[in-house]
Each structure stands twice: as structure tokens, then as C-alpha cells.
Amino acid sequence: MSSAAEHKDGSTKWSSNDGRFRRQESSFRDEIAPGHASFQPQKGRYFLAAALACPWAHRAMIVRQLKGFDKVPDLLPLVTVDSFLGAEGWSFVPYDDKATDGVETAHGTGCNIPGHEQTRRIRELYLTADSNYDARCTVPIVWDNERKTIVSNESSEIIRFFNSCFNEFLPAETKDLDFYPEKLRKEIDELNEWVYDTINNGVYKSGFATTQQAYEEAVQPLFKSLERVEKILEDGREFLVGGQLTEADIRLFTTIIRFDPVYVLHFKCNLGTIRADFPQLHRWVRNLYWNYPAFKDTTDFESIKKHYTQSHKQINPSRIVAYGPVPHIKPL
Ligand SMILES: N[C@@H](CCC(=O)N[C@@H](CS)C(=O)NCC(=O)O)C(=O)O
């Protein structure tokens, strides 16, 4: 079931007939694991395809860097797509004409992964993996060069297996980092559940709503949940759960870092801003961004802003990229 069906004219329809946005279920749900029958950990066999703009892909990029995958040459390369999501979906090469969604591509190579020089769109990978695939071709994906398939296109599961699958290859300083420690799982799961529904996905439900009622049903719980996180952080803690960096922080970060630059205006999440109205969240997000390179290095505000404002022409037909906020993130 696709959440963003095609209109008859080929343009994308992001909400269902009742005006509510529904995210599609991910379809590739395997993992890389030592001893796995199909997907054993091997250097140079897999890559991560991501969009710098996408909060779900951003989770995987952060964990990949925190764990030190980037310090081991060719372990699991990262390949990023252009910021524009056009008529043929995510693209490794820029669309020729963003104003018209032109499907012709500029000359030049495709994906920069050896053996994939001719791959121009993410959908080509999906169709290689499953020639009958007819749902949205989302990022992130973990691609397997050996079996020519997608291991996973579900970010919450990708970050779980990145947490441990390559430990044998990783630098001593980072290999044992555990962002889903046994003793904190219950607390992390509980938090993830409402944060996902009302915040991570809540901004999309607000932004893609096409009725006043659907919009209000999303934006109000979103701000209630931001208040709830604000309360949790009121004791001055650096991390959400257990006094250590966990996936709960990583999963919330990718939404909060996009909040003031994109969601307030573009997705109409304007009952407040992080910087003016949520001092604890503001402290928490700036600490992660400025003190942990894996968060800052993987955040590209230009790409983020361009993607949303130029790709969703039903929301922003002129495709003008709003200038502010200045700065995109304040100093500590
Ligand atoms: N459940 C997926 C959701 C990923 C997702 O929705 N990605 C969006 C970008 S933010 C996408 O690739 N959309 C492409 C499209 O709809 O054509 C995950 O968390 O990995």
C-alpha cells in the first residue's frame, strides 16, 4: 500500500483520500549478521544509499559514523542521492530541469560505487531486487552487491544491525559502542513509540495533511510530545535515556535538527520553534550537533532545505527556498 500514490497526471499525491498522510510499510526487512544464512558481514560487499535531506536515512548515516565504519576503507560505503525527489524518485544524477520535473538527466556518471556507474535512480536498485516492486522507492537502503538485492529499507532496523554487525572490522575505540543496550531497551522502546508516531512521523502527518482536521489532529499531538520531551530534559540531562547516547537520541535528533529550518514553515508546525520555545530541547540538540562530529558531519542544511521546498510542489509551487532561520543552528 503506497502512502504517496500517483495522481493521474503523474504528479505525486502524498495523502490518502481522507486527507491523512500514511507512511508505507517497508518491504525489505532482513539484516546483516555474523552467521546469517544470506547476509554475512563482509568488507566491500554492501553499501548504504541515503539522501542527506531525509531524516530516516540520516539515522543510518549517524550510526554508521558513530560506529566508525567510515574509518575502515571500503567497509560499507555511503552513497548519497541528489536533494531533489523528482518524477522518477531519488536520483544519483541531478534532474535536468527541477522546475518541470524533467526526467532527462544531465550527462555524467550515475552512482559512484564501482559496478554501479550506470545506475541513475534508486528505483533501478529496487527493480533489480524485485522486478515486481511497485511501491515508493524510499531511502535509506542497504544494498548487497553479491546477491544483487536490498538487505533492508527500514531505517529503524538498519540502525539496529549497524550497532553490532561489523564489530569485528571496526576500530577498537568505537566497535563496542552500543546504542541499544540490553538494560535500557524497554525504556528506549517506550520512548521511540510515541516519539515516532507524534514527532518523527507527526511532522509529516502535519505537513502532508490535506484537510484542516487531519492537520490539527497531527500538529497538536506533535507539540504535546515536544512538551513531554522538554519535561524529560528539564533535569539538565545530556541524553534522553540512561545517561548515555542511545538510538532514542539519534532518532529524535534527525527530526529536531530539521524543525526550525523546515518543519515550522514548510510543514506548518508553527505553534512554536525549538530555539525560542523549547530551551531544553534546544540545549540537547545543540550539544549533539556541536560536540559529536557524527551528528554535525551528516547534517547538510542546504540539501535539507532544498529537498523539501523544491520537491513538494503541492506545498510550495514556486519552489522558492526560504532564507532563514539565520543561523540554521545557533552556537552552544
Ligand atoms: N520506513 C522508512 C521510511 C523512509 C522514507 O519514507 N523515506 C522517504 C524520504 S524522507 C523517501 O525515500 N521517499 C521517497 C518517495 O516517497 O518517493 C524508514 O524509516 O526507513
The ligand as a MOL file (V3000), in Angstrom:
LIG
                    3D

  0  0  0     0  0            999 V3000
M  V30 BEGIN CTAB
M  V30 COUNTS 20 19 0 0 0
M  V30 BEGIN ATOM
M  V30 1 N 10.1710 3.4790 6.9130 0
M  V30 2 C 11.1650 4.0810 6.1500 0
M  V30 3 C 10.7300 5.4280 5.6350 0
M  V30 4 C 11.7190 6.0540 4.7010 0
M  V30 5 C 11.1050 7.1850 3.8990 0
M  V30 6 O 9.8900 7.4400 3.9300 0
M  V30 7 N 11.9500 7.9110 3.1290 0
M  V30 8 C 11.4580 8.9680 2.2580 0
M  V30 9 C 12.3410 10.2000 2.3290 0
M  V30 10 S 12.2300 11.1210 3.7890 0
M  V30 11 C 11.5920 8.5390 0.8090 0
M  V30 12 O 12.5990 7.9720 0.4280 0
M  V30 13 N 10.6070 8.8520 -0.0370 0
M  V30 14 C 10.7160 8.5870 -1.4400 0
M  V30 15 C 9.4200 8.6160 -2.1330 0
M  V30 16 O 8.3940 8.6930 -1.4630 0
M  V30 17 O 9.4530 8.5500 -3.3750 0
M  V30 18 C 12.4080 4.1600 7.0130 0
M  V30 19 O 12.3320 4.6440 8.1500 0
M  V30 20 O 13.4520 3.7140 6.5470 0
M  V30 END ATOM
M  V30 BEGIN BOND
M  V30 1 1 1 2
M  V30 2 1 2 3
M  V30 3 1 2 18
M  V30 4 1 3 4
M  V30 5 1 4 5
M  V30 6 2 5 6
M  V30 7 1 5 7
M  V30 8 1 7 8
M  V30 9 1 8 9
M  V30 10 1 8 11
M  V30 11 1 9 10
M  V30 12 2 11 12
M  V30 13 1 11 13
M  V30 14 1 13 14
M  V30 15 1 14 15
M  V30 16 2 15 16
M  V30 17 1 15 17
M  V30 18 2 18 19
M  V30 19 1 18 20
M  V30 END BOND
M  V30 END CTAB
M  END
